[in-house]
Amino acid sequence: MKSERSKPEKAGRLAALREALDEGAVRSAQRLIATLHPAEIAQLLESLPPARREIVWELTDPELDGDVLIELSDYVRDELISEMDAQELAAAAENMEVDDLADLIDSLPETVTQQLLHNMDQQDRERLTRMLSWPEDTAGSLMNTDTVSVRADVSLEVVQRYLRMRGELPDKTDRLFVVDRVDRFMGTLTLSRLLTEDPDRLVGHSLDTEAPRIAPETSASEVAQLFKARDLVSTAVVDEAGRLLGRITIDDVVDVITEEAAHEVMAGAGLRDEEDVFAAVVPSTRRRVIWLGINLATAFLASFVVSAFEGTIEKVAALAVLMPIVASMGGIAGTQTVTLIIRGIALGQVQWHDARWLLLREIGVGAINGALMAGVVGFATAAWIGTWKISVERLFEYRDA
């Protein structure tokens, strides 16, 4: 019930903000923006044309700039960063988590990057360098090195005292990582076991040795599939020698799933996944023209097929009336197939070695549905025009003439 109420409330706040912008009520707009989460501000920025986007960005609390930037699509983020000076960018990125900064740093000017690295302590600089050393879209680039590790030869009570001394836990912590003296990963200790089992029990007797571990070279897609299959909140990233490098949390995996889904949907229409609805005319034209050219070639091919029956169409003028039905049904059938395949690719269900089987299946489905729809169109045409000539008999006679 709480989530059902929050959606209308969120939509109402966004609508009120747009209304305040329409009326030029800057202070009201600023107060409304202050009530939004950084992710909601990012969503709002992406749904506004450039002129209003600049206004909302100016009204956003500077302390939230970094959190908002990390939530934006690449295109909108680069647009806003290009309008910020070095001091603003440095201030926005200064207090960001290391894993978030690793995602943002490629978009920052070199001078700002150098300034940030200079202002970091040695530990954070090493953590950032380690994360940036892994290729994009791998587990190494997704991981966060902010982990809590404990030894197997201490009691649960000692671990509890240690956590109380720390005062806080990293976000999305549902388990602690158990390592030996040289940081080799041994398993995990869930917080539920830590809190419910006998305090005198040793960690080594309560750890989960079968907990999943991911190699840093693992692709982001495989990581997402593992989280989905095992219902994980976090998991360890372990190198070839078995040493604990960091952890991946569910919030980063959700971002991967969202980006992959957006990529597959946009790619199916010949668009980039970072396509901005409010992008300028020239860049948008340049990105779309290639795909439109390919579609133009297929349209000429369809016209060539129609021209082969030009004599028949001249003798049976009613066929020209029925031609849009053929084009429409073909388009719908194609859309169904494309949507199904894109969904399968996004979920990892479709691989290249399945292409032949899927092609034959779609040919079979198309043939059966084509025969059924042809029968319906034939009966409808006969009822509409009042003769069976076009539907069955005379069509073949005209073709042979």
Secondary structure by P-SEA (a helix, b strand, c coil): caaaaaaaaaaaaaaaaaaaaaacaaaaaaaaaaaccaaaaaaaaaaccaaaaaaaaaaccccaaaaaaaaccaaaaaaaaaaccaaaaaaaaccccaaaaaaccccccaaaaaaaaaaccaaaaaaaaaaacccccccccccccbbbbbbccccaaaaaaaaaaaccccccccbbbbbcccccccbbbccccccccccccccccccccccccccccccaaaaaaaaaaacccbbbbbcccccccccccaaaaaaaaaaaaaaaaaaaacccccccccccaaaaaaacaaaaaaaaaaaaaaaaaaaaaaaaaaaccccccaaaaaaaaaaaaaaaaaaaaaaaaaaccccccaaaaaaaaaaaaaaaaaaaaaaaaaaaaaaacccccccccaaaaaaac
